Every structure is written in C-alpha cells, then in structure tokens.
Amino acid sequence: MPNIIYTKKARKSIKSLDIRVKDRVKDGIEKIPLGDIKKLQGYSNLYRLRIGDYRVIYQMEHDTIIIDAVLPRGEAYKGL
C-alpha cells in the first residue's frame, strides 16, 4: 500500500467539502491506482483522479502519493 501525503492546500479543500463528497473523495484516494485516472498532458509526474464533479490532482513518487489539490471540475486545472 502506497504512502499518501496531503499538501496543506489539499487538506484545506477536503475539509471544506460536503460530508458525502468528502467520504467519496477519501475512498477514491485510498483506492488509487483504481478509478478514473489520467496522466495530465505536459507534466511528467502529475495525474488526476475523477470523482463525480471533483478532481484530485496528485503526483506519484516511488511508492508515495502526494495529493496536491481536490477541486471542482471547473477549477481543477487552473494554475497548475
């Protein structure tokens, strides 16, 4: 099982989510690499996990997953 590290930005955005959405996001993150995952174009080590209308942006380093952001679909790719 890979190590999962949350950035400060990711922790803050997860905390602000509705309880049902929060549970779905946490389940989805724990089940990586299963789920709707795509490698982001133009980045060597950045991926996104789709969970309903939310996107989890993360990086893979060895056996560690670094969760960078959890955002609504429209905001997820701005400022990457």
C-alpha positions in Angstrom: 0.0 0.0 0.0 1.5 3.4 -1.0 2.1 6.2 1.4 -0.4 9.1 1.0 0.7 12.6 1.8 -1.7 15.6 1.6 -0.5 19.1 0.9 -1.8 22.0 3.0 -3.9 23.1 0.0 -5.4 19.6 -0.4 -6.3 19.3 3.3 -8.0 22.7 3.3 -10.1 21.9 0.2 -11.1 18.4 1.6 -12.1 20.0 4.9 -14.5 22.4 3.1 -16.3 19.6 1.2 -19.8 18.3 2.0 -19.6 15.2 4.2 -20.9 12.8 1.5 -18.5 14.2 -1.1 -15.7 14.1 1.5 -16.3 10.4 2.1 -16.3 9.6 -1.7 -13.1 11.6 -2.2 -11.3 9.8 0.7 -12.5 6.4 -0.6 -11.3 7.3 -4.1 -7.9 8.4 -2.9 -7.4 5.2 -0.8 -8.2 3.1 -3.9 -5.6 4.7 -6.2 -4.5 3.3 -8.7 -8.0 2.1 -9.4 -10.6 4.5 -10.6 -10.8 7.0 -13.5 -7.2 8.2 -13.6 -5.4 10.1 -16.4 -1.9 11.4 -16.7 -2.0 15.2 -17.3 -0.5 16.3 -20.6 2.5 18.5 -20.4 3.5 17.3 -16.9 6.0 14.4 -16.3 4.6 13.3 -13.0 1.1 14.7 -12.5 -2.2 12.7 -12.6 -5.9 13.4 -12.0 -8.5 11.2 -10.4 -12.1 11.9 -11.3 -14.7 11.6 -8.5 -18.0 12.9 -9.8 -17.7 16.6 -10.3 -14.4 16.8 -8.3 -10.8 16.2 -9.4 -8.0 15.0 -7.3 -4.7 16.3 -8.6 -1.7 14.2 -7.4 1.9 13.1 -8.0 3.5 9.7 -7.8 7.0 9.4 -6.4 8.3 5.9 -5.9 5.7 4.4 -3.6 4.4 7.7 -2.3 1.3 9.5 -3.5 1.3 13.3 -2.9 -2.2 14.8 -3.1 -1.8 18.4 -4.4 -5.4 19.5 -4.7 -9.1 18.4 -4.6 -11.2 20.9 -6.6 -14.4 21.1 -8.5 -14.0 20.2 -12.2 -14.1 23.8 -13.5 -11.3 25.0 -11.2 -9.1 21.9 -11.1 -6.7 22.7 -14.0 -6.3 26.4 -13.4 -2.9 27.5 -12.1 -1.1 24.1 -12.4 
